[in-house]
Amino acid sequence: MGMADLGENQMDLSLGMKKKYIQMNSPRNEDALNGNIEDLASKRDIGRSSRTRRYVIACSVFASLNNILLGYDVGVMSGVILFIKQDLNPTEVQLEIFVGILSVVSVIGSLIGGRTSDAIGRKWTMGLAAVVFQGGVAVMTFAHSFQFLIIGRITAGIGIGLGIAITSVYIAEISPTVARGSLTTFPEIFINIGILLGYVSNYAFSGLPPHINWRIMLGIGILPAVFIGFALFVIPESPRWLVMQKRFDEARIVLLKTNDTTEEAEERLAEIQLSASLSGEEKAVWREILRPSPALCRMLIAGIGISFFQQITGIDATVYYSPAILKAAGMSNESKLLAATVAVGVIKTAFIIIAIVLIDRVGRKPLLYISTIGMTICLFSLGAILTFSSGSTGIAMAIVVICTNVAFFSIGIGPIYWVFTSEIFPLRLRAQATALGAVANRICSGLIAMSFLSVAHSITFGGTFFMFSVLSAISVVFAYKFVPETKGKSLEQIEMLFQSGYQLPESEVQLGDAEHLVLKE
């Protein structure tokens, strides 16, 4: 045995006993070393992925605070109108105007929001919305007449419109593709949290004198706006807006923070730059929307249609006027009425959380079918209960069906409206087209809120909900015919989906499937 062989055997022995050294010229050990390096890289990527996920979630939460303002207003109104009626003695028509005028004038805010967000940026538009809303709430809180209440309501409505027009756009633009569906449900989640807080506020302050309690209920709505001011110094600007402003380095920095890998960030940046440079830039944005191409026409039908059906099926009537609906079912105790609305708020919020889990796994369209079919059945059932049932049994059935209806809404068309309208439009049109969908949504909400009591007294509460059930049935057909599945596709792939008549090229389909597989793993 030579010295070389002896040395090699000793090296093998030392490796076998102590495993402190690696024989670099051994293929087996080179593989082991490469495996260790890959493991370290994998752990580093996992750590970065975790940090990225937390950062994007934090940004989405802060951006969604504006929606608490809308939710709180919707929820608190069900109690406020009971006590304003006792304090200021408005007529029923005046109450309907007071409730519904916010949604109608929010149209102005939504239209301003698209242009404003393109001019000053997404996040500063959200800040402006909070300031305007605060001013409106302050006027309502200290109003000494119905006229001042309306002035405050109009101001708050413009702030609401500014906020809802851009929040979902911002979240969609900072979110990685595989998590975009879940993250863009955040606005609906925070609306539901706001509604629940409004119901709780009603119940908590209902024991105070009527000339004080409704003012406190409204005034508390200022608090979320304070947190929005803090959020503006935490969240980044939208990378897609930065690209539109030719601020590519800043956009790259944001994308590196919101995507798991450098390669993915660079890929997304390239996609955004390509999308921003597509033909049609010479046209004015609104001229392009008013004279749409076939692809844009498909997008507008889908986006505005789902905005329309989210509200026209009566969800705001159920939320704003749930005490009046339960009174029609036979419940008379004011405290029990407000307690029942808290139960509605809890159910509505719980099911939106379920929607977060399902929307990027099950997909948009299956949840939309479940939601619209379930709501159709519930609305028809509520109409039948209010028409044919009475007594404690009728009251219990009405509460169960109302809760079930808001559950179906929250698991499907409620959050999907926010997700879908924020992801289907091209970058150059996204802010204005999304604002147009918000206009349709707010007009429908306002019309329902401003006419529900009058219509219910004309054709009965039961007849009104039969009408809502017919509209909900139409929404099922609309979802089948005009709403494509967008799960697992980048914003730029979705644009191609509408351009090709709801069919992606095979290579793009494979890419979308691969991205969704990463999410599952």
C-alpha positions in Angstrom: 0.0 0.0 0.0 1.5 3.4 -1.0 1.4 6.6 1.0 -1.2 8.1 -1.3 -3.6 5.2 -0.7 -2.9 5.4 3.0 -3.7 9.1 3.1 -6.9 8.6 1.1 -8.0 5.8 3.5 -7.3 8.0 6.5 -9.3 10.8 4.9 -12.2 8.5 4.4 -11.9 7.2 7.9 -11.9 10.7 9.3 -15.0 11.6 7.3 -16.8 8.5 8.5 -16.0 9.1 12.1 -16.1 12.9 12.6 -17.6 14.3 9.4 -15.6 17.4 9.8 -13.9 17.4 6.4 -15.1 17.0 2.8 -13.0 15.3 0.1 -13.5 17.9 -2.6 -12.4 15.7 -5.5 -15.2 13.2 -4.7 -18.3 13.6 -6.9 -20.5 12.3 -4.1 -19.3 15.1 -1.8 -19.5 17.7 -4.4 -23.2 16.8 -4.8 -23.6 17.1 -1.0 -22.0 20.5 -1.0 -24.2 21.7 -3.9 -27.2 20.3 -2.0 -26.3 22.3 1.1 -25.9 25.5 -0.9 -29.3 24.9 -2.5 -30.8 24.3 0.9 -29.4 27.6 2.2 -30.7 29.4 -0.9 -34.1 27.8 -0.4 -34.2 28.9 3.2 -33.2 32.4 2.3 -36.0 32.5 -0.4 -38.5 31.2 2.2 -37.4 34.0 4.6 -37.7 36.6 1.9 -41.1 35.3 0.8 -42.4 35.5 4.4 -41.2 39.1 4.8 -42.7 40.0 1.4 -46.0 38.5 2.3 -46.1 40.4 5.7 -45.2 43.6 3.9 -47.9 43.3 1.2 -50.5 42.4 3.8 -49.6 45.4 5.9 -49.9 47.7 2.9 -53.2 46.2 2.0 -54.5 46.6 5.5 -53.5 50.3 5.7 -54.9 51.0 2.2 -58.2 49.4 3.2 -58.8 51.6 6.2 -60.7 54.0 4.0 -63.3 51.3 3.5 -63.9 51.1 7.3 -65.3 54.6 6.9 -67.9 53.5 4.3 -68.8 50.3 6.3 -69.1 52.2 9.6 -71.4 54.7 7.9 -73.6 52.0 6.4 -73.9 50.1 9.7 -74.4 53.1 12.0 -77.2 54.6 9.8 -79.6 51.8 10.8 -79.5 53.1 14.4 -78.9 56.8 13.7 -82.1 57.2 11.6 -84.2 55.8 14.5 -82.9 58.6 16.9 -82.7 61.4 14.3 -86.4 60.8 13.7 -87.0 61.4 17.4 -84.7 64.4 17.7 -85.2 66.4 14.5 -88.5 65.0 13.3 -87.7 64.6 9.6 -90.3 63.0 7.3 -89.8 59.5 5.9 -88.8 60.9 2.5 -86.2 63.2 4.2 -84.8 60.1 6.0 -84.5 58.2 2.7 -82.7 61.2 1.1 -80.4 61.5 4.2 -79.4 57.8 4.0 -79.1 57.6 0.2 -77.6 60.9 -0.7 -74.1 59.7 0.4 -74.0 57.0 -2.2 -75.3 59.3 -4.9 -72.8 62.1 -4.3 -70.0 59.5 -3.9 -70.3 59.3 -7.7 -68.7 62.7 -7.9 -65.8 61.5 -5.6 -65.4 58.4 -7.7 -65.1 60.3 -11.0 -62.7 62.8 -9.4 -60.8 59.9 -7.9 -59.7 58.3 -11.2 -58.2 61.6 -12.5 -56.8 62.6 -9.1 -55.0 59.3 -8.6 -53.4 59.6 -12.0 -52.2 63.1 -11.1 -51.0 62.9 -7.5 -50.7 59.1 -7.0 -52.8 56.3 -5.6 -51.9 56.7 -1.9 -52.2 60.5 -1.7 -55.7 60.2 -3.2 -56.6 57.9 -0.4 -55.3 60.4 2.1 -57.3 63.2 0.5 -60.4 61.0 0.7 -60.0 60.6 4.5 -59.6 64.3 5.0 -62.8 65.1 3.0 -64.7 62.4 4.9 -63.6 63.7 8.3 -64.9 67.2 7.4 -68.3 65.8 6.4 -68.6 63.7 9.6 -67.7 66.7 11.8 -70.5 68.8 10.1 -73.0 66.0 10.7 -72.0 65.5 14.3 -72.6 69.1 15.3 -75.5 69.7 12.9 -78.4 71.6 14.6 -80.8 71.2 11.6 -81.7 68.7 8.9 -80.2 71.0 6.3 -76.8 70.9 7.9 -77.0 67.1 8.2 -77.4 67.0 4.4 -74.4 69.3 3.8 -72.3 67.1 6.0 -73.6 64.0 4.3 -72.8 65.3 0.8 -69.2 66.2 1.9 -68.7 62.8 3.5 -70.1 61.1 0.3 -67.5 62.8 -1.9 -64.8 61.5 0.5 -66.2 58.0 0.4 -66.3 58.1 -3.4 -62.6 59.2 -3.6 -61.6 56.4 -1.4 -63.5 53.4 -2.8 -62.6 54.4 -6.4 -58.9 53.8 -5.8 -58.3 51.5 -2.8 -58.9 48.2 -4.7 -56.8 49.5 -7.7 -53.9 50.3 -5.3 -54.0 46.8 -3.7 -54.2 45.0 -7.1 -51.2 47.0 -8.3 -48.9 46.2 -5.4 -50.0 42.5 -5.0 -48.1 39.5 -6.4 -50.2 37.6 -8.9 -50.8 34.4 -6.8 -52.1 36.4 -3.8 -54.0 39.3 -5.6 -57.4 37.7 -5.3 -57.2 37.3 -1.5 -55.6 40.7 -1.0 -58.1 42.7 -3.1 -60.9 41.3 -0.9 -59.5 43.4 1.9 -61.7 46.4 1.0 -64.8 44.3 1.4 -63.5 42.8 4.6 -62.9 46.3 6.1 -66.4 47.5 4.9 -67.8 44.5 6.8 -65.7 45.3 9.9 -67.0 48.9 9.7 -70.6 47.7 9.4 -70.1 45.5 12.4 -68.6 48.4 14.4 -71.5 50.6 13.3 -74.0 48.1 14.6 -72.1 47.7 17.9 -72.0 51.5 18.3 -75.8 51.7 17.8 -76.4 49.1 20.5 -73.8 50.7 22.9 -75.1 54.2 22.7 -78.8 53.6 22.2 -79.5 54.2 25.9 -78.3 57.8 25.8 -80.8 60.7 25.2 -81.9 60.9 21.5 -80.4 64.4 21.0 -76.9 63.0 22.0 -76.7 59.4 21.1 -76.8 59.7 17.3 -74.2 62.5 17.3 -71.8 60.2 19.2 -72.5 57.3 16.8 -71.6 59.5 13.9 -68.6 61.2 15.5 -66.8 58.0 16.2 -66.5 57.5 12.5 -63.7 60.1 12.5 -61.3 57.8 14.3 -60.4 55.5 11.4 -59.4 58.5 9.4 -56.7 59.3 11.9 -55.0 56.0 11.3 -55.1 56.6 7.6 -53.0 59.7 8.1 -50.4 57.5 9.8 -50.6 54.8 7.0 -49.6 57.3 4.3 -46.1 57.4 5.8 -45.9 53.6 5.8 -47.2 52.3 2.5 -45.4 52.8 -0.8 -46.7 54.3 -4.0 -48.2 51.9 -6.6 -45.4 50.6 -8.9 -47.7 50.8 -11.9 -48.4 54.5 -11.2 -44.6 55.1 -10.8 -44.0 53.5 -14.2 -46.6 55.8 -15.8 -44.6 58.7 -14.3 -41.4 57.3 -15.8 -40.0 56.7 -12.3 -38.6 53.3 -13.1 -36.1 53.0 -10.3 -38.7 53.8 -7.6 -41.0 51.2 -9.2 -38.3 48.6 -9.1 -37.7 49.3 -5.4 -41.4 48.8 -4.6 -41.6 45.6 -6.7 -38.5 44.1 -5.0 -40.4 44.6 -1.7 -43.6 43.1 -2.9 -42.4 40.1 -4.9 -40.6 37.0 -3.6 -37.6 37.1 -6.0 -35.5 39.6 -7.9 -36.3 37.8 -11.1 -40.1 38.0 -10.5 -39.8 41.7 -9.7 -37.9 42.4 -12.9 -40.4 40.3 -14.9 -43.3 42.3 -13.4 -41.5 45.6 -14.1 -41.1 44.5 -17.8 -44.7 43.6 -18.0 -45.9 46.9 -16.6 -43.6 48.9 -18.9 -44.9 46.9 -21.9 -48.5 47.4 -20.8 -47.9 51.2 -20.3 -46.4 51.5 -23.8 -49.2 49.7 -25.7 -50.8 51.4 -28.6 -53.7 53.8 -27.9 -51.8 56.2 -25.7 -52.5 59.0 -28.2 -56.2 58.9 -27.4 -57.6 60.6 -24.4 -58.5 58.1 -21.8 -62.2 58.9 -21.6 -62.5 59.0 -25.4 -61.1 55.5 -25.5 -63.6 54.4 -22.9 -66.5 56.0 -24.7 -65.5 54.5 -28.0 -64.2 51.2 -26.8 -62.5 48.4 -28.8 -64.2 45.0 -28.7 -61.8 43.9 -25.9 -62.4 47.0 -23.8 -66.2 46.7 -24.4 -66.1 43.2 -22.9 -64.2 44.5 -19.9 -66.6 47.4 -19.4 -69.7 45.1 -19.6 -68.1 42.7 -17.1 -66.8 45.4 -14.7 -69.8 47.7 -14.7 -72.2 44.8 -14.8 -70.8 43.2 -11.6 -70.7 46.6 -10.0 -74.4 47.0 -10.8 -75.6 43.6 -9.6 -73.6 43.9 -6.4 -75.9 46.6 -5.2 -79.2 46.4 -7.2 -80.0 43.1 -5.5 -80.7 45.0 -2.3 -77.8 44.3 0.1 -77.7 48.0 1.3 -81.5 47.9 1.9 -80.9 44.8 4.1 -78.1 46.6 6.0 -79.4 50.1 6.3 -83.0 49.2 7.0 -82.7 45.9 8.9 -84.6 47.3 11.9 -87.5 48.3 9.7 -87.5 44.9 8.0 -87.6 43.1 11.3 -90.4 45.5 12.5 -92.3 44.4 9.4 -91.7 40.8 10.5 -93.3 41.6 13.9 -90.4 42.6 16.2 -91.1 45.8 18.1 -88.5 46.1 20.9 -85.9 48.7 19.9 -83.1 47.1 21.9 -83.8 43.7 20.4 -83.9 45.2 16.9 -80.4 46.7 17.3 -79.1 43.5 18.9 -80.4 41.5 15.9 -78.4 43.9 13.6 -75.2 43.0 15.5 -75.8 39.4 14.7 -76.2 40.3 11.0 -72.9 42.2 11.1 -71.1 39.3 12.8 -72.3 36.8 10.1 -71.4 39.2 7.3 -67.9 39.7 8.6 -67.3 36.0 9.3 -68.1 34.9 5.8 -66.0 37.5 4.2 -63.0 35.9 6.0 -64.0 32.6 4.5 -64.0 34.2 1.1 -60.3 35.3 1.6 -59.3 31.7 2.0 -61.3 30.4 -1.0 -61.0 33.1 -3.7 -57.5 32.2 -4.9 -58.1 28.5 -4.4 -61.7 27.9 -5.7 -61.6 30.8 -8.1 -63.8 33.9 -8.7 -66.5 32.3 -10.9 -67.5 29.3 -8.7 -67.9 31.6 -5.7 -69.9 34.0 -7.8 -72.3 31.2 -8.8 -72.7 30.0 -5.1 -73.3 33.6 -4.0 -75.8 34.7 -6.6 -77.8 31.5 -6.6 -77.9 31.4 -2.7 -79.0 35.1 -2.6 -81.8 34.5 -5.1 -83.2 31.7 -2.9 -82.8 33.8 0.3 -84.4 36.9 -1.1 -87.4 34.9 -2.4 -87.7 33.2 0.9 -87.6 36.5 2.8 -90.3 37.9 0.5 -92.5 34.8 1.3 -91.8 35.1 5.1 -92.7 38.8 5.2 -95.9 38.1 3.1 -97.2 35.0 4.7 -95.7 34.5 8.2 -96.2 36.3 11.4 -95.5 36.0 15.2 -92.3 34.7 16.8 -91.8 32.0 14.2 -91.9 34.6 11.4 -89.4 36.8 13.3 -87.0 34.0 13.8 -87.2 32.9 10.2 -86.7 36.4 9.0 -83.5 36.8 11.1 -82.2 33.5 9.9 -82.8 34.3 6.2 -81.4 37.8 6.5 -78.2 36.4 8.1 -78.0 33.7 5.4 -78.5 36.2 2.6 -75.6 38.4 3.9 -73.5 35.3 4.3 -74.0 34.4 0.6 -73.3 38.0 -0.4 -70.0 38.1 1.6 -68.7 34.8 0.3 -69.1 35.8 -3.3 -70.3 38.9 -5.1 -69.4 41.2 -2.2 -65.6 40.7 -2.4 -65.5 39.6 -6.0 -66.7 43.0 -7.1 -63.6 44.6 -5.6 -61.3 41.9 -7.0 -62.7 41.7 -10.5 -63.1 45.4 -11.2 -59.5 46.1 -10.0 -57.8 43.5 -12.2 -59.6 43.4 -15.6 -58.8 46.9 -17.0 -55.6 47.9 -18.9 -53.1 50.0 -16.9 -53.6 53.1 -19.0 -57.4 53.0 -18.3 -57.4 51.3 -14.9 -58.1 54.2 -12.6 -60.8 55.8 -14.8 -62.5 52.5 -15.7 -62.6 51.3 -12.1 -64.0 54.7 -11.1 -66.7 54.1 -13.7 -67.6 50.8 -12.1 -67.7 52.5 -8.7 -70.1 55.1 -10.1 -72.5 52.4 -11.2 -72.1 50.7 -7.8 -72.8 53.9 -5.8 -75.7 55.0 -8.0 -77.4 51.7 -7.5 -76.7 51.8 -3.7 -78.1 55.4 -3.6 -81.3 54.5 -5.5 -82.0 51.5 -3.3 -81.3 53.5 -0.1 -83.4 56.5 -1.2 -86.4 54.5 -2.4 -86.6 51.3 -0.3 -89.1 52.5 2.3 -91.3 54.2 -0.2 -91.3 51.1 -2.5 -91.9 48.8 0.5 -95.0 50.8 1.6 -96.3 50.8 -2.0 -95.8 47.1 -2.8 -95.2 45.7 0.7 -91.9 44.6 2.2 -92.5 41.1 0.9 -93.1 42.3 -2.6 -89.9 44.4 -2.6 -87.9 41.3 -1.7 -89.6 39.3 -4.4 -88.4 42.0 -6.8 -84.9 41.7 -5.5 -84.9 37.9 -6.0 -85.7 38.4 -9.7 -82.8 40.8 -10.1 -80.6 38.3 -8.3 -81.6 35.6 -10.7 -80.7 37.8 -13.6 -77.2 38.2 -12.0 -76.7 34.5 -12.2 -77.2 34.6 -15.9 -74.9 37.6 -16.2 -72.1 35.8 -14.3 -72.4 32.8 -16.6 -72.3 34.8 -19.9 -70.0 37.8 -19.2 -67.6 37.0 -16.3 -64.5 35.0 -17.2 -62.3 33.2 -14.6 -59.2 35.4 -13.7 -57.7 33.2 -10.9 -54.0 32.8 -11.1 -53.4 35.2 -14.0 -51.3 38.4 -13.9 -53.0 41.7 -14.6 -51.3 41.7 -18.0 -52.5 38.1 -18.8 -56.1 39.2 -17.9 -55.9 42.0 -20.4 -54.9 39.4 -23.0 -57.8 37.2 -21.9 -60.4 39.9 -22.9 -58.5 40.7 -26.1 -58.7 37.1 -27.3 -62.4 36.6 -26.4 -61.9 34.9 -23.0 -59.3 32.5 -24.4 -55.6 32.8 -23.5 -52.8 31.5 -25.8 -51.6 28.1 -24.7 -48.2 29.4 -23.4 -50.0 32.0 -21.3 -52.4 29.4 -19.9 -49.4 27.2 -18.9 -47.7 30.2 -17.2 -50.9 31.0 -15.2 -51.3 27.4 -14.2 -47.6 27.2 -13.0 -48.0 30.3 -10.9 -51.1 28.9 -9.3 -49.3 25.6 -8.6 -46.7 27.6 -6.7 -49.4 29.0 -4.5 -50.8 25.6 -3.8 -47.4 24.2 -2.9 
